[in-house]
Amino acid sequence: MKFPVRLSLAAAACGSLFSAFPLHAQTPPPTSAVVVVTAARVPQAEDQSPLDLRVIPRSRIEAAGADSLAALLQREAGLELAANGGPGQPVGLFLRGSNANHVVLLIDGVRVNSATTGTNAFEHLAPDQIERIEVLLGPASGLYGADAIGGVVQVFTRQADGLSLDLAAGSEATRRAAMRWGRADGATRMSLGASWQATDAGSATNADNAFSYNPDRDPYRNASGFAVLEHDRAPGHTVAARLTLADTRSHFDAGPGVDDFNRQRLGTLALESRDRLGAGWTSTLRLARGQDDLRTEGSFPGGFRTDQDQASWQHALALAGGDAVAGVEWRREQVDSDTAFTQTSRRVSSLFAGWSGHVAAGHRLQLALRHDDDSQFGGHGTGNLGWNWALAPGWRLSAAAGTAFKAPSFNDLYYPLQWGYQGNPDLAPERSRSAEIGLHHQAGAWRVDATAFDNRIRDLIAINDSFTSVANVGRARIRGLTLRTHWAAGPWAARAEATWQTPENVDTGADLVRRAHRFGSAGLDWRSGAWQAGAELVAVGARYNDAANTDALGGHGLVNLHARWAVTPHWALSARVDNLADRAYTQVRGYDTPGRRGVIALHWQMD
């Protein structure tokens, strides 16, 4: 794979620029701080970032006991979502009121999504294989390129230690089994894991779905695995190989009398070399592939496979009293489908650079710039600028602004002429400008964060007036305020997050589809000795199911409970109940949502 000449020259120029400044030893974040990498592409303390972040560590993932990444993100990070049915059905995740295809999903830094629909399969990623999750809210194209209008969700593969086993059973004939093994032998470290999940869920649709309702059961199966191998070939020089796989089968309804199901395979493969080239200078070279392979059987059979070959070379430098990052990326999206798309491949070559550091006492800046050269629509530049001010002990003020864009999907661009409809190869990317300001306070057991945001999106892709194609005709504006609080004292810990927003279609004045004006989550946890327990609340306000705002969906609140007992140092029992009150609610008109569900699990860990 070769980068375009102009990108190679630009990268060399950046390297020359950085070499003109003295290099300093990088100062690691305080050991007591939560360290994140998604907000700047290099490690930094969470409270040093001016960007809006959510971090879900392994301890929270384990305590929550959720069976899907989408549910975990809603409960633990206060995010808004809409699912077309129960377990394994497609889930749309709305970051700050943006569209479901306005979010980048990364698995260990590797993109994996469908290039035909532009969406991500959050519903198929198993939490038991995830070490931690970082969610970056707001425009992030200056860091990660196309599609990051709403933000970025990055999951990191589990780091196994010794041998552990999990077995679970519950409502709707739910069965889960998982195994993980990890070992360190001198300079070599290895982690392996495999899991299997099956649920004989009820019908994905209901009678409100006049076209496809089928009152049969729609079971779900998921077999997943991961492998990580790292080797220190010399001090400061590490090579790594990472593999993730998920093979799923989701039954759904496309009409009565037919067994419809999706067979979807997700996978990532990455080879990395991380090398300390000098004091305060680290190079990371990555070659990777992400795959999303969907095959539909039943009433409307077909297949859509996306392969994304990816290469990146990133340099992290201690520079001018802060930390700089610069690099080049290359990505090729290749589509293989039963549908005869008029084009099946495109390439993106990118150059990025950023810097973060203290510029005065109590003041910290963060800057990111990026240029993406797409073989379909040409060049596009984006950027982010953030500021942190420690205005008083325990008080911090932050502000950020950025631009982002969403590349049109292959369905939008190249769908062949069928039934009088076809794609539009002249589409431009959707574009956004966003600004936010935050006030943060931490004192003793309390932490409180308030963030106000304003995101303007233009050139939204929508079907044209004649219903023959799509065009850049839409505009949207999402303004809002998010309040978060965390508290911990003794055996107790509590958290809450609430968002008030106005998700507006500027052209019509209507609300954006399935976006609520109010939503949030809360949790209360208790831990004492071998016991821990918790309660969760998820609340969503009223929304509209259609663009004309004629079909209203009522708000709802769900209460969940979970508990865990460490019977011995090696054995533990856990239990979880979702939707304790068996509340009936609707996320998408015509699609069922789960009622009360319970699961009991047995865990074993070898020292």
C-alpha positions as CSV (number, residue, x, y, z in Angstrom):
1,M,0.0,0.0,0.0
2,K,1.4,3.4,-1.0
3,F,0.4,6.8,0.3
4,P,-0.1,9.6,-2.2
5,V,3.1,11.6,-2.9
6,R,1.7,14.8,-1.5
7,L,0.7,13.2,1.8
8,S,4.2,11.7,2.1
9,L,5.8,15.1,1.5
10,A,3.4,16.7,4.0
11,A,4.3,14.1,6.6
12,A,8.0,14.7,6.1
13,A,7.3,18.4,6.4
14,C,5.5,17.9,9.7
15,G,8.5,15.8,10.9
16,S,10.9,18.6,10.0
17,L,8.7,21.1,11.8
18,F,8.6,19.1,15.0
19,S,12.4,18.5,14.9
20,A,12.9,22.3,15.0
21,F,11.6,22.3,18.5
22,P,13.4,20.8,21.5
23,L,12.0,17.5,22.7
24,H,11.2,17.0,26.4
25,A,10.4,13.9,28.3
26,Q,6.7,13.3,28.2
27,T,5.1,13.8,31.6
28,P,2.6,11.0,32.3
29,P,-0.8,11.9,33.8
30,P,-1.1,11.6,37.6
31,T,-1.5,8.0,38.6
32,S,-4.7,8.8,40.4
33,A,-6.4,10.1,37.3
34,V,-8.4,8.2,34.7
35,V,-6.2,7.9,31.6
36,V,-7.9,8.1,28.2
37,V,-6.5,8.0,24.6
38,T,-9.6,8.7,22.4
39,A,-9.8,12.4,23.1
40,A,-6.3,13.2,21.8
41,R,-5.0,9.9,20.2
42,V,-2.3,9.9,23.0
43,P,-2.7,9.1,26.7
44,Q,-3.9,12.0,28.9
45,A,-5.7,12.4,32.2
46,E,-9.4,12.6,31.7
47,D,-9.7,15.9,33.6
48,Q,-7.0,17.5,31.4
49,S,-9.1,17.1,28.3
50,P,-11.4,20.0,27.3
51,L,-13.6,17.5,25.3
52,D,-16.7,15.8,26.7
53,L,-15.9,12.2,27.6
54,R,-17.4,9.1,29.2
55,V,-15.3,6.2,30.4
56,I,-16.7,2.9,31.4
57,P,-14.0,0.8,33.1
58,R,-13.9,-3.0,33.4
59,S,-15.2,-2.8,37.0
60,R,-18.4,-1.1,35.8
61,I,-18.8,-3.4,32.9
62,E,-18.5,-6.4,35.2
63,A,-20.8,-5.0,37.9
64,A,-23.5,-4.0,35.4
65,G,-23.8,-7.5,33.9
66,A,-25.3,-6.2,30.7
67,D,-25.7,-8.5,27.7
68,S,-25.1,-6.0,24.9
69,L,-22.8,-3.0,24.3
70,A,-25.8,-0.8,23.3
71,A,-27.6,-1.4,26.6
72,L,-24.4,-0.8,28.5
73,L,-23.8,2.6,26.8
74,Q,-27.4,3.7,27.6
75,R,-27.2,2.7,31.3
76,E,-23.6,3.7,32.1
77,A,-23.0,6.7,29.8
78,G,-26.5,8.2,29.6
79,L,-26.7,7.9,25.8
80,E,-29.9,7.9,23.6
81,L,-30.7,4.9,21.5
82,A,-33.5,3.2,19.5
83,A,-33.7,-0.5,18.8
84,N,-35.8,-2.3,16.1
85,G,-36.8,-5.1,18.5
86,G,-35.2,-7.2,21.2
87,P,-31.8,-8.9,21.5
88,G,-29.7,-8.8,18.3
89,Q,-31.9,-6.4,16.4
90,P,-30.4,-3.3,14.8
91,V,-29.7,-0.4,17.3
92,G,-29.3,3.2,16.4
93,L,-27.2,5.3,18.8
94,F,-27.7,9.0,18.8
95,L,-24.8,11.0,20.2
96,R,-25.9,14.5,21.1
97,G,-29.0,14.1,19.0
98,S,-27.1,13.5,15.8
99,N,-28.0,10.6,13.4
100,A,-27.2,7.0,14.0
101,N,-24.6,7.1,11.2
102,H,-22.9,10.1,12.7
103,V,-20.7,8.0,15.1
104,V,-17.4,6.3,14.5
105,L,-17.0,2.8,16.1
106,L,-13.4,1.7,16.8
107,I,-12.3,-1.6,18.2
108,D,-8.7,-1.2,19.5
109,G,-8.3,1.7,17.0
110,V,-9.7,-0.2,14.0
111,R,-12.8,0.9,12.2
112,V,-15.6,-1.6,11.6
113,N,-18.9,-0.6,10.1
114,S,-21.1,-1.1,7.0
115,A,-20.1,1.1,4.1
116,T,-23.4,0.4,2.4
117,T,-25.6,1.7,5.2
118,G,-23.0,3.7,7.0
119,T,-24.1,2.3,10.4
120,N,-22.5,0.3,13.2
121,A,-23.5,-3.1,14.7
122,F,-23.4,-2.1,18.4
123,E,-25.9,-4.8,19.2
124,H,-23.4,-7.6,18.4
125,L,-20.4,-6.6,20.6
126,A,-20.2,-8.8,23.7
127,P,-19.4,-6.8,26.9
128,D,-17.6,-9.8,28.5
129,Q,-14.9,-9.3,26.0
130,I,-14.4,-5.6,26.5
131,E,-11.8,-4.2,28.9
132,R,-13.0,-0.6,28.8
133,I,-15.1,1.8,26.7
134,E,-14.3,5.5,25.9
135,V,-17.0,7.7,24.4
136,L,-16.1,11.0,22.9
137,L,-19.1,13.3,22.5
138,G,-19.1,16.1,19.9
139,P,-17.4,16.5,16.5
140,A,-14.2,14.5,16.2
141,S,-13.4,14.5,12.5
142,G,-10.3,16.5,13.3
143,L,-9.0,13.4,15.1
144,Y,-10.7,10.5,13.2
145,G,-11.9,11.8,9.9
146,A,-15.3,11.0,8.3
147,D,-18.5,10.2,10.1
148,A,-17.6,11.6,13.5
149,I,-20.3,14.4,13.6
150,G,-21.8,13.0,16.8
151,G,-18.6,11.5,18.3
152,V,-16.6,8.4,18.7
153,V,-17.1,5.1,20.6
154,Q,-13.9,3.1,21.1
155,V,-13.9,-0.3,22.8
156,F,-10.7,-1.9,24.0
157,T,-10.3,-5.7,24.0
158,R,-10.3,-7.6,27.3
159,Q,-6.9,-8.2,29.0
160,A,-7.3,-11.6,30.5
161,D,-5.3,-12.6,33.6
162,G,-5.2,-16.3,34.4
163,L,-8.2,-18.5,33.5
164,S,-11.8,-17.5,34.1
165,L,-15.2,-19.0,33.2
166,D,-18.7,-17.6,33.2
167,L,-22.0,-19.5,32.9
168,A,-25.4,-17.8,32.8
169,A,-29.1,-18.6,32.3
170,G,-32.3,-16.6,32.4
171,S,-35.5,-15.4,30.9
172,E,-36.6,-16.3,27.3
173,A,-34.3,-19.4,27.5
174,T,-31.2,-17.1,27.7
175,R,-27.9,-19.0,27.9
176,R,-24.4,-17.5,28.1
177,A,-21.0,-19.1,28.4
178,A,-17.6,-17.4,28.3
179,M,-14.0,-18.4,28.8
180,R,-10.9,-16.2,29.0
181,W,-7.2,-17.0,29.5
182,G,-4.2,-14.8,29.8
183,R,-0.5,-15.3,30.5
184,A,2.7,-13.3,30.6
185,D,5.9,-15.1,30.0
186,G,8.9,-12.8,30.1
187,A,8.6,-10.4,27.3
188,T,5.6,-12.1,25.8
189,R,1.9,-11.6,26.8
190,M,-1.1,-13.4,25.5
191,S,-4.9,-13.1,26.0
192,L,-7.6,-15.4,24.5
193,G,-11.3,-15.4,25.0
194,A,-14.5,-16.9,23.6
195,S,-18.1,-16.5,24.4
196,W,-21.5,-17.8,23.3
197,Q,-24.9,-16.3,23.8
198,A,-28.4,-17.6,22.9
199,T,-31.8,-16.1,23.6
200,D,-35.2,-17.4,22.3
201,A,-36.6,-13.9,22.2
202,G,-40.2,-13.1,21.4
203,S,-41.4,-11.4,18.2
204,A,-39.3,-8.5,17.0
205,T,-42.4,-6.8,15.6
206,N,-45.9,-6.2,16.8
207,A,-49.3,-5.5,15.2
208,D,-48.5,-1.8,14.6
209,N,-46.1,-3.0,11.9
210,A,-48.7,-3.8,9.3
211,F,-46.2,-4.8,6.6
212,S,-44.0,-7.3,8.3
213,Y,-45.7,-8.4,11.6
214,N,-45.2,-12.1,12.3
215,P,-46.1,-13.3,15.8
216,D,-43.4,-16.0,15.9
217,R,-40.4,-16.0,18.2
218,D,-37.2,-14.4,16.9
219,P,-34.2,-16.0,18.6
220,Y,-30.7,-14.6,18.6
221,R,-27.3,-16.4,18.7
222,N,-23.9,-14.9,19.1
223,A,-20.5,-16.6,19.1
224,S,-17.6,-14.2,19.7
225,G,-13.9,-14.4,20.4
226,F,-10.7,-12.4,20.7
227,A,-6.9,-13.0,20.8
228,V,-4.1,-10.6,21.7
229,L,-0.4,-11.3,21.4
230,E,2.2,-8.8,22.5
231,H,6.0,-9.2,22.5
232,D,8.7,-6.8,23.7
233,R,11.4,-7.4,21.1
234,A,13.6,-4.8,23.0
235,P,13.1,-2.2,25.7
236,G,10.7,0.4,24.3
237,H,9.9,-1.7,21.2
238,T,6.7,-3.8,21.2
239,V,5.0,-5.7,18.4
240,A,1.4,-6.9,18.8
241,A,-1.3,-8.8,16.9
242,R,-5.0,-8.4,17.8
243,L,-8.0,-10.3,16.5
244,T,-11.7,-10.0,17.3
245,L,-14.6,-12.0,15.8
246,A,-18.4,-12.2,16.2
247,D,-20.6,-14.6,14.3
248,T,-24.3,-13.8,14.9
249,R,-27.7,-15.0,13.7
250,S,-30.7,-12.7,14.3
251,H,-34.2,-13.8,13.4
252,F,-36.6,-11.0,12.5
253,D,-39.9,-10.4,10.7
254,A,-40.3,-9.4,7.1
255,G,-43.8,-10.9,6.7
256,P,-45.9,-13.8,7.9
257,G,-45.1,-17.4,7.1
258,V,-41.4,-17.0,6.4
259,D,-38.4,-17.6,8.6
260,D,-36.3,-14.4,8.1
261,F,-32.9,-14.0,9.7
262,N,-29.7,-12.1,9.3
263,R,-26.3,-13.8,9.5
264,Q,-23.8,-11.1,10.4
265,R,-20.0,-11.5,10.9
266,L,-17.9,-8.7,12.4
267,G,-14.2,-8.9,12.7
268,T,-11.0,-6.9,13.1
269,L,-7.4,-7.9,12.6
270,A,-4.5,-5.6,13.5
271,L,-0.7,-5.8,13.5
272,E,1.1,-3.1,15.4
273,S,4.6,-2.0,16.1
274,R,5.1,0.5,18.9
275,D,8.6,1.9,19.1
276,R,10.3,4.5,21.4
277,L,12.5,6.3,18.9
278,G,13.9,8.7,21.5
279,A,13.2,10.6,24.7
280,G,9.6,11.7,24.4
281,W,9.1,10.2,20.9
282,T,6.9,7.2,20.3
283,S,6.0,5.8,16.8
284,T,3.0,3.5,16.3
285,L,2.6,1.7,12.9
286,R,-0.6,-0.3,12.4
287,L,-1.9,-2.4,9.5
288,A,-5.5,-3.6,10.0
289,R,-8.7,-4.8,8.4
290,G,-12.2,-4.4,9.7
291,Q,-15.1,-6.5,8.3
292,D,-18.9,-6.3,8.4
293,D,-20.5,-9.1,6.5
294,L,-24.3,-9.3,6.5
295,R,-26.3,-12.1,4.7
296,T,-30.1,-12.0,4.8
297,E,-32.2,-15.1,4.3
298,G,-36.0,-15.3,3.9
299,S,-38.4,-13.0,2.2
300,F,-35.8,-10.7,0.7
301,P,-32.5,-12.5,0.5
302,G,-29.2,-10.7,-0.2
303,G,-25.7,-10.0,1.0
304,F,-23.7,-6.9,1.9
305,R,-20.0,-7.2,2.9
306,T,-17.7,-4.4,3.7
307,D,-13.9,-4.9,4.0
308,Q,-11.9,-1.9,5.3
309,D,-8.1,-2.2,4.8
310,Q,-6.4,0.3,7.0
311,A,-2.9,1.6,7.6
312,S,-1.6,4.3,9.9
313,W,1.7,5.6,11.1
314,Q,1.4,7.9,14.1
315,H,4.1,9.8,16.0
316,A,3.6,11.0,19.6
317,L,6.1,13.7,20.6
318,A,6.8,15.7,23.7
319,L,6.9,19.2,22.2
320,A,7.0,22.8,23.5
321,G,5.9,21.9,27.0
322,G,3.1,19.6,25.8
323,D,2.3,16.5,23.8
324,A,2.1,16.5,20.0
325,V,0.7,13.9,17.7
326,A,1.1,13.6,13.9
327,G,0.7,11.0,11.3
328,V,-0.8,9.6,8.1
329,E,-3.6,7.2,7.5
330,W,-4.9,5.2,4.6
331,R,-8.1,3.3,4.3
332,R,-9.8,1.4,1.4
333,E,-13.5,0.5,1.6
334,Q,-14.4,-2.5,-0.5
335,V,-18.1,-3.6,-1.0
336,D,-19.0,-7.1,-2.1
337,S,-22.8,-7.5,-2.6
338,D,-25.6,-9.3,-4.5
339,T,-26.7,-5.8,-5.4
340,A,-24.9,-4.5,-8.4
341,F,-23.5,-1.2,-7.1
342,T,-22.2,1.0,-9.9
343,Q,-18.9,1.4,-7.9
344,T,-17.7,-1.0,-5.2
345,S,-14.5,0.6,-3.8
346,R,-13.1,4.0,-2.6
347,R,-10.0,5.1,-0.9
348,V,-9.3,7.7,1.8
349,S,-5.8,9.1,2.4
350,S,-5.4,11.3,5.5
351,L,-2.9,13.6,7.2
352,F,-3.4,14.7,10.8
353,A,-1.6,16.6,13.5
354,G,-2.4,17.9,17.0
355,W,-1.0,19.3,20.2
356,S,-2.1,19.6,23.8
357,G,-0.4,21.3,26.7
358,H,-0.2,24.1,29.2
359,V,0.1,27.6,27.8
360,A,-0.1,29.5,31.1
361,A,-0.7,28.8,34.7
362,G,-4.0,26.9,35.0
363,H,-4.6,27.1,31.2
364,R,-4.4,24.2,28.8
365,L,-5.1,24.1,25.1
366,Q,-5.8,21.2,22.7
367,L,-5.6,21.5,18.9
368,A,-6.3,19.0,16.1
369,L,-6.2,19.4,12.4
370,R,-6.8,16.9,9.7
371,H,-7.1,16.6,5.9
372,D,-8.9,13.7,4.3
373,D,-8.6,13.0,0.5
374,D,-11.4,10.8,-0.6
375,S,-11.4,9.2,-4.1
376,Q,-15.1,9.8,-4.4
377,F,-15.6,13.5,-3.3
378,G,-12.1,14.9,-3.0
379,G,-10.4,16.7,-0.2
380,H,-11.9,17.9,3.1
381,G,-10.3,19.6,6.1
382,T,-11.5,19.5,9.7
383,G,-10.3,20.6,13.1
384,N,-10.9,20.9,16.8
385,L,-9.9,23.5,19.3
386,G,-10.3,23.1,23.1
387,W,-9.4,25.0,26.2
388,N,-9.3,24.1,29.9
389,W,-9.0,26.6,32.7
390,A,-8.4,25.6,36.3
391,L,-10.1,28.7,37.6
392,A,-10.0,27.8,41.4
393,P,-9.2,24.8,43.5
394,G,-11.7,22.1,42.5
395,W,-13.2,24.2,39.7
396,R,-12.5,23.9,36.0
397,L,-14.0,25.7,33.0
398,S,-13.7,24.1,29.5
399,A,-14.7,25.2,26.0
400,A,-14.3,23.5,22.6
401,A,-15.3,24.0,19.0
402,G,-14.9,21.8,16.0
403,T,-16.0,20.8,12.5
404,A,-16.9,17.4,11.2
405,F,-18.3,15.6,8.2
406,K,-20.1,12.4,7.2
407,A,-19.2,10.6,4.0
408,P,-22.1,9.4,1.9
409,S,-22.7,5.7,2.1
410,F,-22.5,3.4,-0.9
411,N,-26.3,3.1,-0.8
412,D,-26.6,6.8,-1.1
413,L,-24.0,7.1,-3.9
414,Y,-24.1,4.0,-6.0
415,Y,-27.3,2.1,-5.5
416,P,-28.4,0.8,-8.9
417,L,-31.7,1.8,-10.6
418,Q,-34.5,-0.3,-9.1
419,W,-38.2,0.4,-8.9
420,G,-37.6,3.9,-10.1
421,Y,-35.0,4.8,-7.5
422,Q,-31.2,5.0,-7.6
423,G,-28.2,6.5,-5.8
424,N,-26.7,9.9,-6.4
425,P,-23.0,9.9,-7.2
426,D,-22.8,13.7,-7.0
427,L,-23.6,13.8,-3.3
428,A,-21.4,16.0,-1.1
429,P,-20.5,15.0,2.5
430,E,-22.8,16.1,5.3
431,R,-21.0,18.8,7.3
432,S,-21.2,20.2,10.8
433,R,-19.9,23.0,13.1
434,S,-20.2,22.6,16.9
435,A,-19.3,24.5,20.0
436,E,-19.6,23.6,23.7
437,I,-18.8,25.1,27.1
438,G,-18.5,23.2,30.4
439,L,-18.2,23.9,34.1
440,H,-16.7,21.1,36.3
441,H,-16.4,20.9,40.0
442,Q,-14.8,18.2,42.2
443,A,-14.7,18.3,46.0
444,G,-14.2,15.3,48.3
445,A,-16.7,12.6,47.3
446,W,-18.6,14.8,44.8
447,R,-18.0,15.5,41.1
448,V,-20.4,17.6,39.1
449,D,-20.2,18.5,35.4
450,A,-22.4,20.7,33.3
451,T,-21.9,21.0,29.5
452,A,-23.9,23.1,27.0
453,F,-23.6,22.3,23.3
454,D,-24.7,23.6,20.0
455,N,-24.3,21.5,16.8
456,R,-25.3,22.7,13.4
457,I,-25.4,20.2,10.5
458,R,-25.9,21.1,6.9
459,D,-26.1,19.2,3.6
460,L,-28.0,16.4,5.3
461,I,-28.7,13.6,2.8
462,A,-32.4,12.9,2.3
463,I,-34.7,11.5,-0.3
464,N,-35.7,14.0,-3.0
465,D,-39.3,15.3,-3.6
466,S,-39.8,12.9,-6.5
467,F,-38.7,9.8,-4.4
468,T,-36.3,8.9,-7.2
469,S,-32.9,9.5,-5.5
470,V,-31.3,11.3,-2.6
471,A,-29.8,14.8,-2.4
472,N,-28.1,17.2,0.1
473,V,-31.2,19.0,1.1
474,G,-31.4,19.0,4.9
475,R,-30.2,21.1,7.8
476,A,-30.4,20.4,11.5
477,R,-29.5,22.1,14.7
478,I,-29.2,20.4,18.1
479,R,-28.8,22.5,21.2
480,G,-28.7,21.1,24.7
481,L,-27.4,20.9,28.2
482,T,-26.0,17.8,30.0
483,L,-25.6,17.6,33.8
484,R,-23.6,14.8,35.4
485,T,-22.8,14.0,39.0
486,H,-20.8,11.3,40.7
487,W,-20.6,10.7,44.4
488,A,-18.8,8.0,46.5
489,A,-18.5,7.6,50.2
490,G,-17.8,4.4,52.2
491,P,-19.6,1.4,50.7
492,W,-21.9,3.7,48.6
493,A,-21.5,5.2,45.1
494,A,-24.1,7.1,43.0
495,R,-24.1,8.6,39.5
496,A,-26.7,10.5,37.5
497,E,-26.8,12.1,34.1
498,A,-29.5,14.0,32.3
499,T,-29.7,15.8,29.0
500,W,-32.1,18.5,27.8
501,Q,-31.9,19.1,24.1
502,T,-33.7,20.7,21.1
503,P,-33.1,18.3,18.2
504,E,-34.5,20.5,15.4
505,N,-34.9,20.0,11.6
506,V,-34.1,23.6,10.6
507,D,-35.9,23.4,7.3
508,T,-39.3,22.3,8.8
509,G,-39.0,23.3,12.4
510,A,-39.9,19.7,13.4
511,D,-38.1,17.5,15.8
512,L,-35.6,15.0,14.4
513,V,-37.0,11.5,14.3
514,R,-36.8,9.5,17.5
515,R,-34.8,12.1,19.4
516,A,-36.2,13.0,22.8
517,H,-36.0,16.5,24.4
518,R,-35.1,14.9,27.8
519,F,-33.4,11.6,28.6
520,G,-30.8,10.3,31.1
521,S,-29.8,7.5,33.5
522,A,-28.9,7.1,37.2
523,G,-27.4,4.4,39.4
524,L,-26.8,3.6,43.0
525,D,-24.3,1.0,44.0
526,W,-23.3,-0.6,47.3
527,R,-20.3,-2.7,48.1
528,S,-19.4,-4.4,51.4
529,G,-17.0,-7.3,51.7
530,A,-18.1,-10.1,49.4
531,W,-21.3,-8.4,48.5
532,Q,-22.2,-5.7,46.0
533,A,-25.6,-4.6,44.6
534,G,-27.0,-1.8,42.6
535,A,-30.1,-0.2,41.0
536,E,-30.3,1.7,37.7
537,L,-32.9,4.0,36.2
538,V,-33.1,4.8,32.5
539,A,-35.5,7.6,31.5
540,V,-36.5,8.8,28.1
541,G,-39.0,11.6,27.2
542,A,-41.5,11.7,24.5
543,R,-40.3,11.5,20.8
544,Y,-41.7,11.4,17.3
545,N,-41.5,8.3,15.2
546,D,-41.8,10.2,11.9
547,A,-40.3,13.3,10.3
548,A,-43.7,15.1,10.1
549,N,-44.1,14.8,13.9
550,T,-47.5,13.2,13.6
551,D,-46.7,9.8,15.3
552,A,-45.8,10.5,18.9
553,L,-43.9,7.9,21.1
554,G,-44.6,8.2,24.8
555,G,-41.8,8.6,27.3
556,H,-40.8,5.8,29.6
557,G,-38.7,4.9,32.7
558,L,-37.1,1.6,33.4
559,V,-35.7,0.3,36.7
560,N,-33.0,-2.4,36.7
561,L,-31.4,-4.3,39.6
562,H,-28.1,-6.2,39.8
563,A,-26.2,-8.0,42.6
564,R,-23.0,-10.1,43.0
565,W,-21.7,-12.3,45.8
566,A,-18.1,-13.5,46.0
567,V,-18.8,-16.9,47.6
568,T,-15.1,-17.7,47.8
569,P,-11.9,-16.1,46.4
570,H,-12.5,-18.1,43.2
571,W,-16.2,-18.4,42.9
572,A,-18.9,-15.7,42.6
573,L,-22.7,-15.6,41.8
574,S,-24.4,-12.6,40.2
575,A,-28.0,-11.8,39.2
576,R,-29.6,-9.1,37.1
577,V,-33.2,-8.0,36.5
578,D,-34.0,-5.6,33.7
579,N,-37.3,-3.7,33.4
580,L,-38.3,-4.7,36.9
581,A,-41.8,-3.2,36.6
582,D,-42.3,-5.0,33.3
583,R,-43.0,-1.7,31.6
584,A,-44.4,-1.7,28.1
585,Y,-42.7,0.9,26.0
586,T,-41.9,1.7,22.3
587,Q,-38.6,2.9,20.8
588,V,-39.5,2.4,17.2
589,R,-43.2,2.1,16.1
590,G,-44.1,-1.5,15.2
591,Y,-41.1,-3.1,16.9
592,D,-41.4,-4.9,20.3
593,T,-39.1,-4.2,23.3
594,P,-38.3,-6.6,26.0
595,G,-40.4,-6.9,29.1
596,R,-39.1,-8.0,32.5
597,R,-36.0,-10.2,32.1
598,G,-33.8,-11.9,34.6
599,V,-30.4,-13.6,34.4
600,I,-28.3,-15.6,37.0
601,A,-24.6,-16.2,36.4
602,L,-21.8,-18.2,37.9
603,H,-18.2,-17.0,37.7
604,W,-14.9,-18.8,38.4
605,Q,-11.5,-17.2,38.4
606,M,-8.2,-19.0,38.8
607,D,-5.3,-17.2,40.5
